[in-house]
Amino acid sequence: MPGVFLLMLIGAAAGVFATRLMRMQTDLPTAMLIGVLGALVGGMGFRFLASSASWVGAFVLALIGSLLLLWLWQTYQGRR
C-alpha cells in the first residue's frame, strides 16, 4: 500500500512538471490530478519496461504518462 501513495506523490510532481513543460495554464490541483492519472497510465502502460523501477524511473514514466494525457487533452480541446 505505501507504493500506491508514493506513486501518487510522484505522479503529482510529474503532473506539475508536465504542465509547465507544455506551457499549460492550469491550477495546482488540476496539474496534480493530471499527474496522478498520468502516473497510472505510465505505470500500467510501461510496466514491462521497468521491472525494477526506482523513484527516478517511476517519475520518468509518470512524466511520460502525464505528457501523453496533456497532449490528448489539448488535441481534444482544440477540436471543440
DRENDO-594074 format. One record per atom (N, C-alpha, C): atom name; residue number from 0; x, y, z. Coordinates in Angstrom, 2 decimals. Example, Ala and Ser with C-alpha at 12.3 -4.5 7.8 and 13.67 -1.06 7.14 Angstrom:
2
<pt><atom>N</atom><n>0</n><px>13.19</px><py>-5.69</py><pz>7.80</pz></pt>
<pt><atom>CA</atom><n>0</n><px>12.30</px><py>-4.50</py><pz>7.80</pz></pt>
<pt><atom>C</atom><n>0</n><px>13.20</px><py>-3.30</py><pz>7.80</pz></pt>
<pt><atom>N</atom><n>1</n><px>12.85</px><py>-2.25</py><pz>7.08</pz></pt>
<pt><atom>CA</atom><n>1</n><px>13.67</px><py>-1.06</py><pz>7.14</pz></pt>
<pt><atom>C</atom><n>1</n><px>12.90</px><py>0.03</py><pz>7.87</pz></pt>
// end
This chain:
80
<pt><atom>N</atom><n>0</n><px>0.79</px><py>-1.20</py><pz>0.00</pz></pt>
<pt><atom>CA</atom><n>0</n><px>0.00</px><py>0.00</py><pz>0.00</pz></pt>
<pt><atom>C</atom><n>0</n><px>0.84</px><py>1.27</py><pz>0.00</pz></pt>
<pt><atom>N</atom><n>1</n><px>2.01</px><py>1.29</py><pz>0.67</pz></pt>
<pt><atom>CA</atom><n>1</n><px>2.81</px><py>2.51</py><pz>0.60</pz></pt>
<pt><atom>C</atom><n>1</n><px>3.26</px><py>2.82</py><pz>-0.82</pz></pt>
<pt><atom>N</atom><n>2</n><px>3.39</px><py>1.80</py><pz>-1.67</pz></pt>
<pt><atom>CA</atom><n>2</n><px>3.80</px><py>2.03</py><pz>-3.05</pz></pt>
<pt><atom>C</atom><n>2</n><px>2.79</px><py>2.85</py><pz>-3.83</pz></pt>
<pt><atom>N</atom><n>3</n><px>1.50</px><py>2.65</py><pz>-3.53</pz></pt>
<pt><atom>CA</atom><n>3</n><px>0.44</px><py>3.40</py><pz>-4.21</pz></pt>
<pt><atom>C</atom><n>3</n><px>0.52</px><py>4.88</py><pz>-3.82</pz></pt>
<pt><atom>N</atom><n>4</n><px>0.72</px><py>5.16</py><pz>-2.54</pz></pt>
<pt><atom>CA</atom><n>4</n><px>0.81</px><py>6.55</py><pz>-2.10</pz></pt>
<pt><atom>C</atom><n>4</n><px>2.06</px><py>7.23</py><pz>-2.65</pz></pt>
<pt><atom>N</atom><n>5</n><px>3.15</px><py>6.47</py><pz>-2.72</pz></pt>
<pt><atom>CA</atom><n>5</n><px>4.37</px><py>7.02</py><pz>-3.30</pz></pt>
<pt><atom>C</atom><n>5</n><px>4.18</px><py>7.31</py><pz>-4.78</pz></pt>
<pt><atom>N</atom><n>6</n><px>3.49</px><py>6.41</py><pz>-5.49</pz></pt>
<pt><atom>CA</atom><n>6</n><px>3.21</px><py>6.63</py><pz>-6.91</pz></pt>
<pt><atom>C</atom><n>6</n><px>2.32</px><py>7.86</py><pz>-7.10</pz></pt>
<pt><atom>N</atom><n>7</n><px>1.36</px><py>8.07</py><pz>-6.21</pz></pt>
<pt><atom>CA</atom><n>7</n><px>0.50</px><py>9.25</py><pz>-6.30</pz></pt>
<pt><atom>C</atom><n>7</n><px>1.32</px><py>10.52</py><pz>-6.07</pz></pt>
<pt><atom>N</atom><n>8</n><px>2.23</px><py>10.49</py><pz>-5.11</pz></pt>
<pt><atom>CA</atom><n>8</n><px>3.06</px><py>11.66</py><pz>-4.83</pz></pt>
<pt><atom>C</atom><n>8</n><px>3.99</px><py>11.96</py><pz>-6.00</pz></pt>
<pt><atom>N</atom><n>9</n><px>4.61</px><py>10.92</py><pz>-6.53</pz></pt>
<pt><atom>CA</atom><n>9</n><px>5.49</px><py>11.10</py><pz>-7.70</pz></pt>
<pt><atom>C</atom><n>9</n><px>4.68</px><py>11.59</py><pz>-8.90</pz></pt>
<pt><atom>N</atom><n>10</n><px>3.48</px><py>11.03</py><pz>-9.07</pz></pt>
<pt><atom>CA</atom><n>10</n><px>2.62</px><py>11.45</py><pz>-10.18</pz></pt>
<pt><atom>C</atom><n>10</n><px>2.20</px><py>12.90</py><pz>-10.06</pz></pt>
<pt><atom>N</atom><n>11</n><px>1.89</px><py>13.34</py><pz>-8.85</pz></pt>
<pt><atom>CA</atom><n>11</n><px>1.50</px><py>14.74</py><pz>-8.65</pz></pt>
<pt><atom>C</atom><n>11</n><px>2.64</px><py>15.67</py><pz>-9.04</pz></pt>
<pt><atom>N</atom><n>12</n><px>3.86</px><py>15.32</py><pz>-8.64</pz></pt>
<pt><atom>CA</atom><n>12</n><px>5.01</px><py>16.15</py><pz>-9.00</pz></pt>
<pt><atom>C</atom><n>12</n><px>5.24</px><py>16.12</py><pz>-10.50</pz></pt>
<pt><atom>N</atom><n>13</n><px>5.09</px><py>14.96</py><pz>-11.12</pz></pt>
<pt><atom>CA</atom><n>13</n><px>5.28</px><py>14.85</py><pz>-12.56</pz></pt>
<pt><atom>C</atom><n>13</n><px>4.21</px><py>15.64</py><pz>-13.32</pz></pt>
<pt><atom>N</atom><n>14</n><px>2.99</px><py>15.67</py><pz>-12.80</pz></pt>
<pt><atom>CA</atom><n>14</n><px>1.93</px><py>16.44</py><pz>-13.44</pz></pt>
<pt><atom>C</atom><n>14</n><px>2.21</px><py>17.93</py><pz>-13.44</pz></pt>
<pt><atom>N</atom><n>15</n><px>2.70</px><py>18.43</py><pz>-12.32</pz></pt>
<pt><atom>CA</atom><n>15</n><px>3.05</px><py>19.85</py><pz>-12.24</pz></pt>
<pt><atom>C</atom><n>15</n><px>4.18</px><py>20.15</py><pz>-13.22</pz></pt>
<pt><atom>N</atom><n>16</n><px>5.16</px><py>19.28</py><pz>-13.26</pz></pt>
<pt><atom>CA</atom><n>16</n><px>6.29</px><py>19.46</py><pz>-14.18</pz></pt>
<pt><atom>C</atom><n>16</n><px>5.83</px><py>19.38</py><pz>-15.64</pz></pt>
<pt><atom>N</atom><n>17</n><px>4.96</px><py>18.42</py><pz>-15.93</pz></pt>
<pt><atom>CA</atom><n>17</n><px>4.49</px><py>18.24</py><pz>-17.31</pz></pt>
<pt><atom>C</atom><n>17</n><px>3.67</px><py>19.43</py><pz>-17.79</pz></pt>
<pt><atom>N</atom><n>18</n><px>2.81</px><py>19.97</py><pz>-16.92</pz></pt>
<pt><atom>CA</atom><n>18</n><px>2.02</px><py>21.14</py><pz>-17.34</pz></pt>
<pt><atom>C</atom><n>18</n><px>2.91</px><py>22.34</py><pz>-17.61</pz></pt>
<pt><atom>N</atom><n>19</n><px>4.01</px><py>22.44</py><pz>-16.88</pz></pt>
<pt><atom>CA</atom><n>19</n><px>4.94</px><py>23.55</py><pz>-17.12</pz></pt>
<pt><atom>C</atom><n>19</n><px>5.72</px><py>23.32</py><pz>-18.41</pz></pt>
<pt><atom>N</atom><n>20</n><px>6.09</px><py>22.05</py><pz>-18.68</pz></pt>
<pt><atom>CA</atom><n>20</n><px>6.80</px><py>21.75</py><pz>-19.93</pz></pt>
<pt><atom>C</atom><n>20</n><px>5.95</px><py>22.06</py><pz>-21.15</pz></pt>
<pt><atom>N</atom><n>21</n><px>4.66</px><py>21.78</py><pz>-21.06</pz></pt>
<pt><atom>CA</atom><n>21</n><px>3.76</px><py>22.01</py><pz>-22.19</pz></pt>
<pt><atom>C</atom><n>21</n><px>3.15</px><py>23.41</py><pz>-22.17</pz></pt>
<pt><atom>N</atom><n>22</n><px>3.60</px><py>24.24</py><pz>-21.25</pz></pt>
<pt><atom>CA</atom><n>22</n><px>3.17</px><py>25.64</py><pz>-21.12</pz></pt>
<pt><atom>C</atom><n>22</n><px>1.65</px><py>25.76</py><pz>-21.03</pz></pt>
<pt><atom>N</atom><n>23</n><px>1.06</px><py>24.92</py><pz>-20.19</pz></pt>
<pt><atom>CA</atom><n>23</n><px>-0.38</px><py>24.97</py><pz>-19.96</pz></pt>
<pt><atom>C</atom><n>23</n><px>-0.65</px><py>25.76</py><pz>-18.68</pz></pt>
<pt><atom>N</atom><n>24</n><px>-1.66</px><py>26.55</py><pz>-18.71</pz></pt>
<pt><atom>CA</atom><n>24</n><px>-2.06</px><py>27.34</py><pz>-17.55</pz></pt>
<pt><atom>C</atom><n>24</n><px>-3.15</px><py>26.59</py><pz>-16.80</pz></pt>
<pt><atom>N</atom><n>25</n><px>-2.77</px><py>25.77</py><pz>-15.85</pz></pt>
<pt><atom>CA</atom><n>25</n><px>-3.73</px><py>25.04</py><pz>-15.03</pz></pt>
<pt><atom>C</atom><n>25</n><px>-3.46</px><py>25.36</py><pz>-13.57</pz></pt>
<pt><atom>N</atom><n>26</n><px>-4.49</px><py>25.19</py><pz>-12.75</pz></pt>
<pt><atom>CA</atom><n>26</n><px>-4.28</px><py>25.38</py><pz>-11.33</pz></pt>
<pt><atom>C</atom><n>26</n><px>-3.56</px><py>24.15</py><pz>-10.76</pz></pt>
<pt><atom>N</atom><n>27</n><px>-3.05</px><py>24.27</py><pz>-9.55</pz></pt>
<pt><atom>CA</atom><n>27</n><px>-2.25</px><py>23.22</py><pz>-8.95</pz></pt>
<pt><atom>C</atom><n>27</n><px>-3.01</px><py>21.90</py><pz>-8.76</pz></pt>
<pt><atom>N</atom><n>28</n><px>-4.25</px><py>21.91</py><pz>-8.25</pz></pt>
<pt><atom>CA</atom><n>28</n><px>-4.96</px><py>20.64</py><pz>-8.11</pz></pt>
<pt><atom>C</atom><n>28</n><px>-5.19</px><py>19.91</py><pz>-9.43</pz></pt>
<pt><atom>N</atom><n>29</n><px>-5.48</px><py>20.67</py><pz>-10.50</pz></pt>
<pt><atom>CA</atom><n>29</n><px>-5.68</px><py>20.05</py><pz>-11.81</pz></pt>
<pt><atom>C</atom><n>29</n><px>-4.38</px><py>19.45</py><pz>-12.32</pz></pt>
<pt><atom>N</atom><n>30</n><px>-3.28</px><py>20.17</py><pz>-12.17</pz></pt>
<pt><atom>CA</atom><n>30</n><px>-1.98</px><py>19.66</py><pz>-12.60</pz></pt>
<pt><atom>C</atom><n>30</n><px>-1.62</px><py>18.40</py><pz>-11.83</pz></pt>
<pt><atom>N</atom><n>31</n><px>-1.91</px><py>18.38</py><pz>-10.54</pz></pt>
<pt><atom>CA</atom><n>31</n><px>-1.60</px><py>17.21</py><pz>-9.72</pz></pt>
<pt><atom>C</atom><n>31</n><px>-2.48</px><py>16.03</py><pz>-10.12</pz></pt>
<pt><atom>N</atom><n>32</n><px>-3.74</px><py>16.28</py><pz>-10.41</pz></pt>
<pt><atom>CA</atom><n>32</n><px>-4.64</px><py>15.21</py><pz>-10.83</pz></pt>
<pt><atom>C</atom><n>32</n><px>-4.21</px><py>14.63</py><pz>-12.17</pz></pt>
<pt><atom>N</atom><n>33</n><px>-3.82</px><py>15.49</py><pz>-13.08</pz></pt>
<pt><atom>CA</atom><n>33</n><px>-3.32</px><py>15.02</py><pz>-14.37</pz></pt>
<pt><atom>C</atom><n>33</n><px>-2.07</px><py>14.16</py><pz>-14.15</pz></pt>
<pt><atom>N</atom><n>34</n><px>-1.23</px><py>14.57</py><pz>-13.23</pz></pt>
<pt><atom>CA</atom><n>34</n><px>-0.02</px><py>13.80</py><pz>-12.94</pz></pt>
<pt><atom>C</atom><n>34</n><px>-0.32</px><py>12.44</py><pz>-12.34</pz></pt>
<pt><atom>N</atom><n>35</n><px>-1.28</px><py>12.38</py><pz>-11.43</pz></pt>
<pt><atom>CA</atom><n>35</n><px>-1.64</px><py>11.09</py><pz>-10.82</pz></pt>
<pt><atom>C</atom><n>35</n><px>-2.23</px><py>10.17</py><pz>-11.89</pz></pt>
<pt><atom>N</atom><n>36</n><px>-3.11</px><py>10.70</py><pz>-12.73</pz></pt>
<pt><atom>CA</atom><n>36</n><px>-3.65</px><py>9.90</py><pz>-13.82</pz></pt>
<pt><atom>C</atom><n>36</n><px>-2.55</px><py>9.50</py><pz>-14.80</pz></pt>
<pt><atom>N</atom><n>37</n><px>-1.63</px><py>10.41</py><pz>-15.05</pz></pt>
<pt><atom>CA</atom><n>37</n><px>-0.50</px><py>10.10</py><pz>-15.92</pz></pt>
<pt><atom>C</atom><n>37</n><px>0.41</px><py>9.03</py><pz>-15.33</pz></pt>
<pt><atom>N</atom><n>38</n><px>0.55</px><py>9.05</py><pz>-14.01</pz></pt>
<pt><atom>CA</atom><n>38</n><px>1.34</px><py>8.02</py><pz>-13.35</pz></pt>
<pt><atom>C</atom><n>38</n><px>0.69</px><py>6.66</py><pz>-13.51</pz></pt>
<pt><atom>N</atom><n>39</n><px>-0.63</px><py>6.64</py><pz>-13.44</pz></pt>
<pt><atom>CA</atom><n>39</n><px>-1.34</px><py>5.37</py><pz>-13.66</pz></pt>
<pt><atom>C</atom><n>39</n><px>-1.17</px><py>4.90</py><pz>-15.10</pz></pt>
<pt><atom>N</atom><n>40</n><px>-1.33</px><py>5.83</py><pz>-16.05</pz></pt>
<pt><atom>CA</atom><n>40</n><px>-1.15</px><py>5.48</py><pz>-17.46</pz></pt>
<pt><atom>C</atom><n>40</n><px>0.29</px><py>5.03</py><pz>-17.71</pz></pt>
<pt><atom>N</atom><n>41</n><px>1.23</px><py>5.80</py><pz>-17.22</pz></pt>
<pt><atom>CA</atom><n>41</n><px>2.64</px><py>5.46</py><pz>-17.42</pz></pt>
<pt><atom>C</atom><n>41</n><px>3.03</px><py>4.19</py><pz>-16.69</pz></pt>
<pt><atom>N</atom><n>42</n><px>2.52</px><py>4.01</py><pz>-15.50</pz></pt>
<pt><atom>CA</atom><n>42</n><px>2.85</px><py>2.82</py><pz>-14.72</pz></pt>
<pt><atom>C</atom><n>42</n><px>2.28</px><py>1.55</py><pz>-15.32</pz></pt>
<pt><atom>N</atom><n>43</n><px>1.04</px><py>1.63</py><pz>-15.77</pz></pt>
<pt><atom>CA</atom><n>43</n><px>0.41</px><py>0.46</py><pz>-16.36</pz></pt>
<pt><atom>C</atom><n>43</n><px>0.90</px><py>0.21</py><pz>-17.79</pz></pt>
<pt><atom>N</atom><n>44</n><px>1.02</px><py>1.27</py><pz>-18.55</pz></pt>
<pt><atom>CA</atom><n>44</n><px>1.39</px><py>1.12</py><pz>-19.95</pz></pt>
<pt><atom>C</atom><n>44</n><px>2.83</px><py>0.73</py><pz>-20.17</pz></pt>
<pt><atom>N</atom><n>45</n><px>3.70</px><py>1.15</py><pz>-19.29</pz></pt>
<pt><atom>CA</atom><n>45</n><px>5.13</px><py>0.91</py><pz>-19.47</pz></pt>
<pt><atom>C</atom><n>45</n><px>5.73</px><py>0.03</py><pz>-18.39</pz></pt>
<pt><atom>N</atom><n>46</n><px>4.90</px><py>-0.74</py><pz>-17.70</pz></pt>
<pt><atom>CA</atom><n>46</n><px>5.38</px><py>-1.59</py><pz>-16.61</pz></pt>
<pt><atom>C</atom><n>46</n><px>6.43</px><py>-2.58</py><pz>-17.08</pz></pt>
<pt><atom>N</atom><n>47</n><px>6.26</px><py>-3.07</py><pz>-18.27</pz></pt>
<pt><atom>CA</atom><n>47</n><px>7.20</px><py>-4.06</py><pz>-18.81</pz></pt>
<pt><atom>C</atom><n>47</n><px>8.59</px><py>-3.47</py><pz>-19.06</pz></pt>
<pt><atom>N</atom><n>48</n><px>8.69</px><py>-2.15</py><pz>-19.19</pz></pt>
<pt><atom>CA</atom><n>48</n><px>10.00</px><py>-1.52</py><pz>-19.42</pz></pt>
<pt><atom>C</atom><n>48</n><px>10.82</px><py>-1.38</py><pz>-18.15</pz></pt>
<pt><atom>N</atom><n>49</n><px>10.17</px><py>-1.32</py><pz>-17.02</pz></pt>
<pt><atom>CA</atom><n>49</n><px>10.87</px><py>-1.05</py><pz>-15.77</pz></pt>
<pt><atom>C</atom><n>49</n><px>10.53</px><py>-2.13</py><pz>-14.75</pz></pt>
<pt><atom>N</atom><n>50</n><px>11.18</px><py>-3.25</py><pz>-14.87</pz></pt>
<pt><atom>CA</atom><n>50</n><px>10.88</px><py>-4.33</py><pz>-13.93</pz></pt>
<pt><atom>C</atom><n>50</n><px>11.37</px><py>-3.99</py><pz>-12.52</pz></pt>
<pt><atom>N</atom><n>51</n><px>12.44</px><py>-3.24</py><pz>-12.40</pz></pt>
<pt><atom>CA</atom><n>51</n><px>12.91</px><py>-2.82</py><pz>-11.08</pz></pt>
<pt><atom>C</atom><n>51</n><px>12.95</px><py>-1.30</py><pz>-11.06</pz></pt>
<pt><atom>N</atom><n>52</n><px>11.79</px><py>-0.70</py><pz>-10.98</pz></pt>
<pt><atom>CA</atom><n>52</n><px>11.68</px><py>0.76</py><pz>-11.09</pz></pt>
<pt><atom>C</atom><n>52</n><px>12.11</px><py>1.43</py><pz>-9.79</pz></pt>
<pt><atom>N</atom><n>53</n><px>12.97</px><py>2.39</py><pz>-9.91</pz></pt>
<pt><atom>CA</atom><n>53</n><px>13.33</px><py>3.24</py><pz>-8.78</pz></pt>
<pt><atom>C</atom><n>53</n><px>12.40</px><py>4.44</py><pz>-8.79</pz></pt>
<pt><atom>N</atom><n>54</n><px>12.58</px><py>5.34</py><pz>-7.86</pz></pt>
<pt><atom>CA</atom><n>54</n><px>11.71</px><py>6.51</py><pz>-7.84</pz></pt>
<pt><atom>C</atom><n>54</n><px>11.99</px><py>7.40</py><pz>-9.06</pz></pt>
<pt><atom>N</atom><n>55</n><px>13.20</px><py>7.37</py><pz>-9.56</pz></pt>
<pt><atom>CA</atom><n>55</n><px>13.52</px><py>8.15</py><pz>-10.76</pz></pt>
<pt><atom>C</atom><n>55</n><px>12.81</px><py>7.55</py><pz>-11.97</pz></pt>
<pt><atom>N</atom><n>56</n><px>12.84</px><py>6.23</py><pz>-12.08</pz></pt>
<pt><atom>CA</atom><n>56</n><px>12.13</px><py>5.56</py><pz>-13.17</pz></pt>
<pt><atom>C</atom><n>56</n><px>10.65</px><py>5.79</py><pz>-13.09</pz></pt>
<pt><atom>N</atom><n>57</n><px>10.10</px><py>5.74</py><pz>-11.87</pz></pt>
<pt><atom>CA</atom><n>57</n><px>8.68</px><py>5.99</py><pz>-11.69</pz></pt>
<pt><atom>C</atom><n>57</n><px>8.33</px><py>7.42</py><pz>-12.08</pz></pt>
<pt><atom>N</atom><n>58</n><px>9.21</px><py>8.38</py><pz>-11.76</pz></pt>
<pt><atom>CA</atom><n>58</n><px>8.96</px><py>9.77</py><pz>-12.12</pz></pt>
<pt><atom>C</atom><n>58</n><px>8.98</px><py>9.95</py><pz>-13.64</pz></pt>
<pt><atom>N</atom><n>59</n><px>9.94</px><py>9.32</py><pz>-14.30</pz></pt>
<pt><atom>CA</atom><n>59</n><px>10.03</px><py>9.44</py><pz>-15.76</pz></pt>
<pt><atom>C</atom><n>59</n><px>8.79</px><py>8.84</py><pz>-16.41</pz></pt>
<pt><atom>N</atom><n>60</n><px>8.36</px><py>7.67</py><pz>-15.94</pz></pt>
<pt><atom>CA</atom><n>60</n><px>7.16</px><py>7.05</py><pz>-16.51</pz></pt>
<pt><atom>C</atom><n>60</n><px>5.92</px><py>7.87</py><pz>-16.22</pz></pt>
<pt><atom>N</atom><n>61</n><px>5.83</px><py>8.45</py><pz>-15.01</pz></pt>
<pt><atom>CA</atom><n>61</n><px>4.70</px><py>9.32</py><pz>-14.69</pz></pt>
<pt><atom>C</atom><n>61</n><px>4.72</px><py>10.57</py><pz>-15.56</pz></pt>
<pt><atom>N</atom><n>62</n><px>5.89</px><py>11.10</py><pz>-15.81</pz></pt>
<pt><atom>CA</atom><n>62</n><px>6.02</px><py>12.28</py><pz>-16.66</pz></pt>
<pt><atom>C</atom><n>62</n><px>5.58</px><py>11.97</py><pz>-18.09</pz></pt>
<pt><atom>N</atom><n>63</n><px>6.00</px><py>10.82</py><pz>-18.61</pz></pt>
<pt><atom>CA</atom><n>63</n><px>5.60</px><py>10.42</py><pz>-19.96</pz></pt>
<pt><atom>C</atom><n>63</n><px>4.08</px><py>10.24</py><pz>-20.02</pz></pt>
<pt><atom>N</atom><n>64</n><px>3.52</px><py>9.59</py><pz>-19.02</pz></pt>
<pt><atom>CA</atom><n>64</n><px>2.07</px><py>9.41</py><pz>-18.99</pz></pt>
<pt><atom>C</atom><n>64</n><px>1.33</px><py>10.73</py><pz>-18.89</pz></pt>
<pt><atom>N</atom><n>65</n><px>1.85</px><py>11.65</py><pz>-18.09</pz></pt>
<pt><atom>CA</atom><n>65</n><px>1.22</px><py>12.97</py><pz>-17.95</pz></pt>
<pt><atom>C</atom><n>65</n><px>1.30</px><py>13.75</py><pz>-19.25</pz></pt>
<pt><atom>N</atom><n>66</n><px>2.45</px><py>13.70</py><pz>-19.90</pz></pt>
<pt><atom>CA</atom><n>66</n><px>2.59</px><py>14.40</py><pz>-21.18</pz></pt>
<pt><atom>C</atom><n>66</n><px>1.65</px><py>13.83</py><pz>-22.23</pz></pt>
<pt><atom>N</atom><n>67</n><px>1.48</px><py>12.51</py><pz>-22.22</pz></pt>
<pt><atom>CA</atom><n>67</n><px>0.55</px><py>11.88</py><pz>-23.15</pz></pt>
<pt><atom>C</atom><n>67</n><px>-0.88</px><py>12.34</py><pz>-22.88</pz></pt>
<pt><atom>N</atom><n>68</n><px>-1.28</px><py>12.35</py><pz>-21.61</pz></pt>
<pt><atom>CA</atom><n>68</n><px>-2.63</px><py>12.81</py><pz>-21.28</pz></pt>
<pt><atom>C</atom><n>68</n><px>-2.84</px><py>14.27</py><pz>-21.64</pz></pt>
<pt><atom>N</atom><n>69</n><px>-1.83</px><py>15.11</py><pz>-21.39</pz></pt>
<pt><atom>CA</atom><n>69</n><px>-1.95</px><py>16.53</py><pz>-21.72</pz></pt>
<pt><atom>C</atom><n>69</n><px>-2.05</px><py>16.73</py><pz>-23.23</pz></pt>
<pt><atom>N</atom><n>70</n><px>-1.29</px><py>15.96</py><pz>-23.99</pz></pt>
<pt><atom>CA</atom><n>70</n><px>-1.35</px><py>16.06</py><pz>-25.44</pz></pt>
<pt><atom>C</atom><n>70</n><px>-2.73</px><py>15.66</py><pz>-25.94</pz></pt>
<pt><atom>N</atom><n>71</n><px>-3.28</px><py>14.57</py><pz>-25.39</pz></pt>
<pt><atom>CA</atom><n>71</n><px>-4.63</px><py>14.15</py><pz>-25.77</pz></pt>
<pt><atom>C</atom><n>71</n><px>-5.65</px><py>15.21</py><pz>-25.39</pz></pt>
<pt><atom>N</atom><n>72</n><px>-5.49</px><py>15.81</py><pz>-24.22</pz></pt>
<pt><atom>CA</atom><n>72</n><px>-6.42</px><py>16.83</py><pz>-23.75</pz></pt>
<pt><atom>C</atom><n>72</n><px>-6.38</px><py>18.05</py><pz>-24.68</pz></pt>
<pt><atom>N</atom><n>73</n><px>-5.18</px><py>18.50</py><pz>-25.03</pz></pt>
<pt><atom>CA</atom><n>73</n><px>-5.05</px><py>19.65</py><pz>-25.91</pz></pt>
<pt><atom>C</atom><n>73</n><px>-5.61</px><py>19.35</py><pz>-27.29</pz></pt>
<pt><atom>N</atom><n>74</n><px>-5.41</px><py>18.13</py><pz>-27.76</pz></pt>
<pt><atom>CA</atom><n>74</n><px>-5.93</px><py>17.75</py><pz>-29.07</pz></pt>
<pt><atom>C</atom><n>74</n><px>-7.45</px><py>17.75</py><pz>-29.04</pz></pt>
<pt><atom>N</atom><n>75</n><px>-8.04</px><py>17.21</py><pz>-28.00</pz></pt>
<pt><atom>CA</atom><n>75</n><px>-9.49</px><py>17.16</py><pz>-27.87</pz></pt>
<pt><atom>C</atom><n>75</n><px>-10.07</px><py>18.55</py><pz>-27.69</pz></pt>
<pt><atom>N</atom><n>76</n><px>-9.43</px><py>19.39</py><pz>-26.89</pz></pt>
<pt><atom>CA</atom><n>76</n><px>-9.91</px><py>20.74</py><pz>-26.66</pz></pt>
<pt><atom>C</atom><n>76</n><px>-9.84</px><py>21.57</py><pz>-27.92</pz></pt>
<pt><atom>N</atom><n>77</n><px>-8.85</px><py>21.31</py><pz>-28.78</pz></pt>
<pt><atom>CA</atom><n>77</n><px>-8.68</px><py>22.08</py><pz>-30.00</pz></pt>
<pt><atom>C</atom><n>77</n><px>-9.75</px><py>21.80</py><pz>-31.02</pz></pt>
<pt><atom>N</atom><n>78</n><px>-10.39</px><py>20.62</py><pz>-30.94</pz></pt>
<pt><atom>CA</atom><n>78</n><px>-11.42</px><py>20.25</py><pz>-31.91</pz></pt>
<pt><atom>C</atom><n>78</n><px>-12.78</px><py>20.77</py><pz>-31.54</pz></pt>
<pt><atom>N</atom><n>79</n><px>-12.95</px><py>21.29</py><pz>-30.37</pz></pt>
<pt><atom>CA</atom><n>79</n><px>-14.25</px><py>21.79</py><pz>-29.94</pz></pt>
<pt><atom>C</atom><n>79</n><px>-14.58</px><py>23.07</py><pz>-30.59</pz></pt>
// end
